């Protein structure tokens, strides 16, 4: 450890920051670390005080539920109690956020948002490059058309269906006068005039020629791209008579590129497993490479080594004849960790681990300032830094983050409110006080969202002593979730987020079921949300179609004028079984489904340090799993054990049974360590800890157990 003023820094982390980060910014090392130490001195106690408030509130709520368990909850009495203990705070007057210098990807462009683990360079590069996606590939390679492709060789019949579907969508995106894109057989640029022709050589115009933004010309001085725009989203029609697809197309259309992942959250939290200094260095180094633009990685694909780098912005000619650049990278946001966890990477003056969130705030912001030195391929055109902050409980914790960000800005000599905050509405105390949470950071708010899984995890844990909860699937249909989703949008709009910030919705967790996603996820823009999470670049391309069809601004205007927020009473109505009788078969199916999901996720987290992955469920359907999904499954089981729906022995037997299934599902993974009949499996122990000690975990979070068991595994295997 390296001592610097009142802190001790892991030597590897110290050297990384000094040699790879500070040197390129011309920041004095001693000044930086002394300022870092001062921030730690101030915010260590404040952070701990907030965590103590969480614990104290939970204890009071537990006692209240136990005292009222024998009768139905009277909502008026319940609300009065929550206000008395300051779980619900008094609302202040109406206000509007004052966030400024916000990029258009946040303020005016509505579209998909990716979330990707920052520790995986390949995934991170792929996500940031997912600003554009092939419409043809997305349709051909998924079940979006209702079936999956068979075999590896090209199927011309399926290809024909893809082209027909894509052109039919163009009829919606950029409709033609008295014609269809399927009828176009020639696209030309003559004397800077775009000419579209049908088979009989008749000229065809768009209904709205203003949708033609511009074009690109290839080296042979031939039109190679036509660029269109609708709802602030672009579409690029690629023309190539020599391409395998283009040569067989009447108009030589080789592909349609859809503006897809408008923004990407590079995740330092739920989707990663960073438990020590070396893990954090990997995260920070990848973030540094992304911001500077020089991150690259190599991997094998089809027996060939592929080098992946970031795409450069492309130059095009506008319809007015000038030259401009079209962005090819997602706007990058960085998600820090929450307030709970500490890190062994840095110790304070009392030799205590400092808050990991404090370290994240300082270092990720420091690295983000590299963007301000760039002339091209900038992340932010307005010199803003976007930090998504998860798992905050109520306005006090948001205010703490706001103050911390101000301290970081002062340390790095940045203008006030350079750092924008994304408030994740995923904890119950934040949901019931959302207006005041937004007020607490009103000059920085650039993002709010809803996230069903973490929010449900907190719902269960907060009301753990109230009674037994519904099955996971049934909770989605309970009154509280509808109120939660509606309140988030309405309160956000009432607080002036339209045109200044994102209002987001949660993840589609089934990456292989794109057909179903196409049916369901249009509900997110229809709800007034201007972004929603997707699990892959392909999903981003397909989800983008929903924003072609839905004018989110129009929806938001209607909500502002005509709709009320979801009621607080509904939000506080607990999704309990309330005497509903479940059969033994129903109970065990739910138990086995939860234990299987926990094991499938935890075994990769603990043994391989993989924080997010596609995990096969009990029905062999691939689900995107991260700590949020693990939180809800473990808390659901802990709740049922607590209230006698199922016994500990029954859950143990389910764990044993599911361990064999998970082992079998991972039999092709050479790095996999079997859990069944393995008394030494640290991962299996971690899974059991999450359930059997779930009642005692702070807010039902999985991090303390997962971090401890991962560190144990690393110690034994180094």
BAKOLPA-847633 format. One record per residue (C-alpha): y, x, z. Coordinates in steps of 0.2 Angstrom, whole numbers, padded with zeros to 4 digits, always signed. Each point is the difference from the previous one (the first is absolute). Layout:
BEGIN
YXZ/...
***
This chain:
BEGIN
+0000+0000+0000/+0018+0006-0004/+0013-0004+0013/+0017-0006-0006/+0012-0005+0014/-0009-0014+0009/-0015-0003-0012/-0015+0009-0005/-0005-0002-0018/-0018+0003-0008/+0002+0017-0009/-0006-0007-0016/+0012-0014+0000/+0014+0011+0005/-0004+0012-0014/-0002-0014-0013/+0017-0007+0005/+0009+0016+0000/-0007+0008-0016/-0003-0015-0011/+0013-0012+0005/+0015+0007+0009/+0002+0015-0012/+0002-0011-0015/+0014-0010+0009/+0009+0015+0007/-0001-0007+0017/+0000+0012+0015/-0017+0000+0008/+0006+0002+0018/+0014-0013-0002/-0013-0012-0007/-0013+0002+0014/+0013+0000+0014/+0006-0017-0007/-0018-0006-0001/-0002+0005+0018/+0016-0010+0005/-0007-0015-0008/-0016+0001+0008/+0008+0002+0017/+0010-0016-0002/-0013-0011-0009/-0016+0005+0010/+0004-0011+0015/+0008-0014-0010/-0016-0001-0010/-0011+0000+0015/+0011-0014+0009/-0002-0011-0015/-0019+0002+0001/+0001-0004+0018/+0009-0016-0004/-0014-0005-0012/-0013+0003+0013/+0010-0010+0013/+0003-0014-0011/-0019-0001-0005/-0005+0000+0018/+0012-0015+0004/-0007-0009-0016/-0018+0003+0005/+0003-0007+0018/+0009-0015-0007/-0014-0004-0012/-0013+0002+0014/+0010-0012+0011/+0001-0013-0014/-0017+0002-0008/-0007-0016+0006/+0012-0011-0009/+0008-0001-0017/+0016+0010-0002/+0016-0009+0002/+0011+0008-0013/+0017-0003+0009/-0007+0007+0016/-0007+0015-0010/+0016+0003-0009/+0010-0001+0016/-0012+0013+0008/+0002+0012-0015/+0019-0001+0001/-0001+0003+0019/-0009+0016-0002/+0011+0005-0015/-0015+0000-0012/+0011-0013-0010/+0019+0006+0000/+0015-0011-0003/+0006-0001-0018/+0017+0006-0004/+0012-0008-0013/-0003+0000-0018/+0002+0017-0009/-0003+0009-0017/-0007+0017-0001/+0012+0014-0006/-0013+0011-0009/+0009+0010-0014/-0005+0013-0013/-0017-0009-0003/-0009+0004-0016/-0004-0013-0013/-0019+0001+0004/+0005-0007+0017/+0014-0011-0004/-0002-0009-0017/-0017+0004-0007/-0014-0011+0006/-0018+0007-0003/-0016+0007+0008/+0000+0013+0013/-0014+0013+0003/-0005+0007+0017/-0009+0017-0001/-0006+0013+0012/+0011+0015-0001/-0014+0012+0005/-0009-0003-0017/+0011+0009-0013/-0010-0008-0015/+0003-0018+0007/+0018+0004+0004/+0004+0007-0017/-0009-0015-0009/+0010-0012+0010/+0017+0007-0003/-0005+0002-0018/-0005-0019+0000/+0018-0006-0005/-0008-0003-0017/-0018-0007-0003/-0010-0004-0016/-0002-0018-0001/-0014+0002-0012/-0010+0011+0012/+0004-0011+0015/-0007-0015-0010/-0015+0009-0008/-0007+0009+0015/+0001-0014+0013/-0005-0018+0003/+0017-0006-0004/-0007-0009-0016/-0013-0008+0010/-0014+0013-0003/-0003+0018+0002/-0003+0012-0015/-0018+0005-0003/-0006+0017-0005/+0011+0016-0002/+0003-0002-0019/+0015-0009-0007/-0003-0019-0002/+0010-0006-0015/-0002-0018+0004/+0007+0003+0018/+0014+0011-0007/+0005-0015-0012/+0001-0011+0015/+0010+0012+0009/+0013+0002-0014/+0001-0019-0002/+0003-0003+0019/+0013+0014+0000/+0010-0007-0015/-0001-0018+0007/+0008+0007+0016/+0013+0008-0011/+0004-0017-0006/+0005-0005+0018/+0008+0017+0004/+0010+0001-0016/-0002-0016-0010/+0003+0000-0019/+0009-0014-0010/-0014-0011-0008/-0013+0013+0001/-0012+0010+0011/-0002+0018+0002/-0018-0002-0006/+0008-0004-0017/+0010+0016-0001/-0006+0012-0013/+0014+0012-0001/+0013+0008+0012/+0014+0011-0008/+0016+0008+0004/+0011+0000-0015/+0018+0007+0001/-0001-0003+0019/-0005-0018-0002/-0017-0006+0007/-0010-0010-0013/-0015-0010+0005/-0010-0008-0014/-0015-0012-0002/-0013+0001-0013/+0011-0009-0013/+0013+0013+0003/+0012-0013+0008/+0012+0007+0012/-0003-0005+0018/+0012+0001+0015/-0002-0001+0018/+0007-0015+0009/+0011+0011+0010/+0004+0016-0010/+0008+0007+0016/-0017+0003+0007/-0001+0015-0013/+0006+0014+0011/-0004+0014-0012/-0013+0011-0009/-0008+0017-0002/-0002+0010-0016/-0014+0013-0002/+0001+0017-0008/-0004-0008-0017/+0016-0010+0002/-0011-0016+0001/+0002-0014+0013/-0012+0004+0014/+0005-0012+0014/+0009-0016+0002/+0008-0003+0017/+0002-0018+0007/+0007-0007+0016/-0002-0016+0010/+0004-0003+0019/+0006+0018+0001/-0018+0006-0005/-0003+0010-0016/-0014-0001-0012/-0004+0014-0013/-0009-0005-0016/-0008+0016-0007/-0002+0002-0019/-0012+0012-0007/-0009-0002-0017/-0011+0015+0004/-0006-0006+0016/-0018-0008+0001/+0007-0016+0006/+0017+0001-0009/-0008+0003-0017/-0010-0017+0001/+0015-0010+0006/+0010-0009-0013/+0016+0006+0007/-0007+0017+0006/+0002-0004+0018/-0010+0013+0009/+0003-0006+0018/+0012-0010+0011/+0007+0009+0015/+0006-0010+0014/+0012+0005+0014/-0012-0001+0014/+0002+0009+0017/+0019-0001+0003/-0001+0008+0017/-0014+0010+0009/-0002+0002+0019/-0006+0018+0003/-0010-0003+0016/+0000+0011+0016/-0007-0014+0010/-0014-0013-0002/-0009+0007-0015/-0001+0018+0006/-0009+0010+0013/+0012+0013+0007/-0004+0005+0017/+0006+0018+0002/+0013+0012-0007/-0010+0005-0015/-0003-0018-0005/+0019-0003+0001/+0004+0015-0010/-0011-0006-0014/+0010-0017+0001/+0017+0009+0000/-0005+0012-0013/-0005-0014-0012/+0016-0009+0004/+0010+0016-0004/-0009+0002-0017/+0004-0018-0004/+0018+0001+0004/+0003+0016-0009/-0011-0006-0014/-0012+0015-0001/-0015-0007+0008/-0016+0002-0010/-0018-0002+0002/-0016+0004-0010/-0016-0011-0001/-0015-0002-0011/-0001-0015-0011/-0013-0002-0013/-0005+0018+0003/+0017+0006-0004/+0013+0007+0012/+0015-0011+0000/+0017+0006+0007/+0011-0014+0007/+0019+0002+0002/+0015-0012+0001/+0006-0008-0016/+0017+0004-0006/+0013-0014-0004/+0000-0004-0018/+0015+0000-0012/+0003-0015-0012/+0013-0007-0011/+0008-0016+0006/+0004-0015-0012/+0018+0006+0000/-0005+0017-0007/+0003+0010+0016/-0013+0011+0009/-0006-0004+0017/-0015+0004+0012/-0014-0012+0005/-0008+0004+0017/-0018+0004+0000/-0003+0002+0018/-0001-0013+0014/+0014+0000+0013/-0007+0010+0015/+0000-0007+0018/-0008+0010+0014/-0009-0009+0014/+0002+0009+0017/-0012-0004+0014/+0005-0012+0014/+0006+0003+0018/-0017+0001+0008/-0008+0016-0004/+0004+0017+0005/-0005+0016-0009/-0007+0017+0006/+0010+0009-0014/+0016+0001+0011/+0001+0000+0019/+0016-0003+0010/+0007+0009+0015/-0013-0008+0012/-0014+0005-0012/-0003-0018-0005/-0003-0005-0018/+0015-0007-0008/+0001-0016-0009/-0008+0001-0017/+0013-0012-0007/+0014+0011+0006/-0007+0015-0009/-0003-0011-0016/+0018-0006+0000/+0007+0017+0000/-0012+0009-0011/-0002-0013-0014/+0019-0002+0000/+0002+0018-0001/-0011+0001-0015/+0007-0015-0009/+0017+0009-0001/-0007+0011-0014/+0003-0015-0011/+0018+0002+0002/-0001+0017-0008/-0007-0007-0016/+0008-0003-0017/-0014-0010-0008/-0015-0010+0005/+0009-0005+0016/-0008-0012+0012/+0016-0008+0006/+0015-0001-0011/+0010-0004+0015/-0006+0014+0012/-0009-0012+0012/-0016+0004+0009/-0012-0015+0003/-0011+0001+0016/-0012-0014+0003/-0002-0002+0019/-0016-0009+0006/-0005-0008+0016/+0016-0003+0008/+0000-0013+0014/+0017-0010+0001/+0018+0005-0002/+0001+0013+0013/-0013+0011-0009/+0009-0003-0017/+0016+0005+0009/-0009+0016+0006/-0005+0004-0018/+0018-0003-0006/+0007+0012+0013/-0014+0013-0003/+0005+0000-0019/+0018+0002+0005/-0005+0015+0010/-0010+0007-0015/+0015-0003-0012/+0011+0010+0012/-0012+0014+0001/-0001+0002-0019/+0018-0004-0003/-0003-0016-0010/+0012-0014-0002/-0004-0015+0012/-0013-0012-0006/-0006+0012-0013/-0017-0004+0007/-0005-0018-0004/-0013-0009+0011/-0015-0011-0005/-0004-0012+0014/-0018-0005+0000/-0001-0017+0007/-0018+0003+0006/+0001-0002+0019/+0002-0017+0009/+0016+0005+0010/+0008+0005-0016/-0004-0016-0009/+0007-0011+0014/+0016+0010+0000/+0001+0005-0018/+0019-0005-0002/+0004+0011+0015/-0011+0014-0007/+0010+0000-0016/+0016+0000+0009/-0005+0015+0010/+0000+0011-0016/+0011-0011-0011/+0009+0015-0008/-0017+0008-0005/-0012-0015-0004/-0007+0002-0018/-0017-0008+0003/-0010-0013+0010/-0017-0006-0003/-0015-0010+0007/-0017+0008+0003/-0014-0013+0004/-0012+0012+0007/+0010+0010+0013/+0010-0015+0004/-0017-0009+0004/-0006+0015+0010/+0015-0002+0011/-0001-0019+0001/-0018+0002+0007/+0004+0014+0012/+0016-0008+0007/-0009-0016+0003/-0017+0008+0005/-0001-0010+0016/+0005-0016-0007/-0017-0004-0007/-0012+0003-0014/+0008+0002-0018/-0005-0008-0016/-0011+0010-0013/+0011+0012-0010/-0001-0010-0016/+0005-0016+0010/+0015+0008+0008/+0008+0002-0018/+0001-0019-0001/+0008-0003+0018/+0018-0006+0002/+0006+0016+0007/-0003+0010-0016/+0009-0012-0011/+0015+0000+0012/+0000+0019+0001/+0000+0002-0019/+0014-0012-0003/+0011+0006+0015/-0001+0017-0007/+0007-0004-0017/+0013-0013+0007/+0007+0010+0014/+0001+0015-0012/+0010-0010-0012/+0011-0007+0013/+0004+0017+0006/+0006+0005-0017/-0015+0010-0007/+0002-0007-0017/+0006+0013-0012/+0000+0014+0014/-0018+0001+0006/-0018-0004-0004/-0009-0015+0008/-0019+0005-0002/-0017-0008+0002/-0017+0008+0004/-0014+0008-0008/-0013-0007-0012/-0015+0008+0008/-0013-0003-0013/+0003+0013-0014/-0014-0005-0011/+0004-0018-0001/+0015+0000-0011/-0003-0017-0008/+0001-0008+0017/+0016+0010+0004/+0008-0006-0016/-0003-0018+0006/+0005+0002+0018/+0014+0014+0001/+0013-0010-0010/+0002-0009+0016/+0010+0015+0007/+0014+0000-0012/+0000-0019+0001/+0003+0002+0018/+0016+0009-0003/-0007+0017+0003/+0007+0013-0011/-0014+0012+0002/-0018+0000+0005/-0014+0013+0004/-0014+0004-0012/-0014+0012+0002/+0000+0009-0016/+0011+0004-0016/-0011-0012-0010/+0003-0013+0012/+0019+0004-0001/+0000-0003-0019/-0009-0017+0002/+0010-0006+0015/+0016+0005-0010/-0004-0015-0012/+0004-0011+0014/+0018+0006+0001/+0002-0003-0018/-0004-0018+0003/+0009-0003+0016/+0019+0002+0002/+0000+0006+0018/+0019-0001+0002/+0000-0018-0006/-0014-0004+0013/+0010+0009+0014/+0016-0010-0004/-0010-0016+0002/-0007+0006+0016/+0017+0004+0006/+0007-0016-0005/-0014-0012+0004/-0013+0006+0012/-0002+0002+0018/-0009+0015+0008/-0017-0002+0007/+0001-0007+0017/-0001+0011+0016/-0012-0013+0007/-0012+0002-0014/+0001+0019+0001/-0004-0001+0019/-0015-0012-0003/-0015+0011+0004/-0015+0000-0013/-0013-0004+0014/-0017-0008-0002/+0005-0013+0013/-0017-0007+0003/-0006+0002-0018/-0018+0003+0000/-0007+0013-0011/-0019+0002-0004/-0009+0015+0005/-0002+0004-0018/+0019-0001-0003/+0003+0011+0015/-0012+0013-0005/+0007+0001-0018/+0017+0002+0007/-0006+0014+0012/-0010+0009-0013/+0014-0001-0013/+0013+0007+0013/-0012+0014+0006/-0005+0005-0018/+0019+0001-0005/+0004+0011+0015/-0015+0012-0002/+0004+0001-0019/+0018+0005+0003/-0002+0010+0016/-0014+0012-0006/+0011+0006-0014/+0015+0002+0012/-0008+0010+0014/-0013+0010-0010/+0010+0003-0016/+0019-0003+0004/+0001-0014-0013/+0013-0012+0007/-0001-0013-0014/-0014-0004-0012/-0010-0013-0009/-0013-0006+0011/-0015-0011-0005/-0001-0015+0011/-0015-0009+0006/-0002-0008-0017/+0003+0016-0009/+0018-0005-0006/+0012+0015+0001/+0014-0003+0012/+0015+0011+0003/-0001+0005+0018/+0013+0009+0011/+0004+0000+0018/+0007-0018-0001/-0016-0007-0006/-0009+0010+0014/+0012-0007+0013/-0003-0018-0004/-0019+0002-0001/-0001+0009+0016/+0012-0011+0009/-0009-0016-0006/-0017+0007+0007/+0009+0005+0016/+0007-0018+0002/-0017-0008-0003/-0008+0011+0013/+0014-0003+0013/-0003-0019-0002/-0019+0000-0001/-0001-0006-0018/-0012+0015-0002/-0007+0013+0012/+0002+0018+0000/-0019+0002-0003/+0001-0011-0015/+0015+0011-0007/-0010+0016+0004/-0015-0007-0010/+0012-0004-0015/+0007+0017+0001/-0018+0008-0001/-0005-0012-0014/+0016+0003-0010/-0001+0019+0002/-0015+0000-0011/+0008-0010-0013/+0016+0011+0000/-0011+0015-0001/-0009-0007-0015/+0016-0005-0009/+0006+0018+0002/-0016+0009-0005/+0007+0008-0015/+0014+0008+0010/-0006+0018+0003/+0013+0002+0014/-0006-0015+0009/-0007+0001+0017/-0012-0014+0004/+0003-0010+0016/-0016-0010+0002/-0012+0008+0013/+0013+0014+0002/+0005+0001+0019/+0012+0014-0005/+0010-0010-0012/+0018+0001+0006/+0005-0013-0013/-0012-0013+0007/+0006+0003+0017/+0018-0002-0006/-0005-0017-0008/-0007-0006+0016/+0015+0006+0010/+0012-0010-0011/-0009-0016+0004/-0006+0003+0018/+0016+0007+0006/+0010-0010-0012/+0008-0011+0014/+0008+0015+0008/+0007+0008-0016/+0019+0000-0001/+0004-0015-0011/-0018+0001-0006/+0004+0016-0010/-0014+0010-0007/+0010+0017-0001/-0004+0006+0018/-0019-0001-0002/+0000+0006-0018/+0011+0015+0004/-0010+0005+0015/-0017-0002-0009/+0006+0009-0016/+0006+0015+0011/-0017+0000+0008/-0008+0001-0016/+0011+0013-0007/-0003+0011+0016/-0019-0002-0001/+0000+0004-0019/+0013+0014-0002/
***
